[in-house]
Amino acid sequence: MLEVAMSLPARRVTVLVVLLGVTVLGAGCAEEPEGASTPSSARPAASVTSSPSAEPSATTDAGYLGTILPEPLPAGSFTLTDQRGERFRFPRDAHGRVSLLYFGYTHCADICPGTLAGIAVALRELPRDVARAVDVVFVTVDPARDDREVVRDWVGLFSDDFVGLTGTKAEIERALATYGFPPPETYDIGGGEYTVGHPAGVLAFTPDGFAHLEYPFGVTVETWQRDLTKLVEDGWEASCRKC
């Protein structure tokens, strides 16, 4: 039975199970319908409609395990409301740190909590100076259900340091368009409930103002730890494509 309309306590149980499992959930987001899209500029390697993604193959391109984008994706600019009710300007308010940007929604059954749980576990196990140099920014694509309080409670299940953003439908559509994503589509599943198509990949922005890497659903905690450490310690030079 689909449980996309779980109450917060039920979602809390799901998130805790994921966190206790240490690694990201391996199952696909079964409740998600077809229709999710990926930006042509970034070409994320996974969408919510794809089968469970295997761990990305190691690449010799700069030594990262994440997927190197064919062309660096500019950070652009958008403004939404964070879980404290303050306006958050991306990437300006990230203050030049490594920023992981993820679009999803709180009623997602496994891809969204699995992705954020994997990042949260990785950051908790990294040295403090590395973890504090990484921002995680979650943007809901379901503002009708995900108001500020809902987003606050949900991201708080993973980490109090995560930024959770919401806004008007128009604001969120503009944020998605910044990276070539189309407006979110909803799909009726009966009983007054619905699911929302959303990108499954996490874009990793570096202090140079570009995303050079994308991480599909299914990467391991170990990959997050290795790549985040490398991103923080080495930084990224826009001209360095084969270093």
Secondary structure, 3 states (H helix, E strand, C coil): CCCCCCCHHHHHHHHHHHHHCCCCCCCCCCCCCCCCCCCCCCCCCCECCCCCCCCCCCCCCCCCCCEEEEEEEECCCEEEEECCCCEEEECHHHCCCEEEEEEECCCCCCHHHHHHHHHHHHHHHCCHHHHCCEEEEEEECCCCCCCHHHHHHHHHCCCCCCEEEECCHHHHHHHHHHCCCCCCCEEEEECCEEEECCECCEEEECCCCEEEEEECCCCCHHHHHHHHHHHHHHCCCCCCCCC
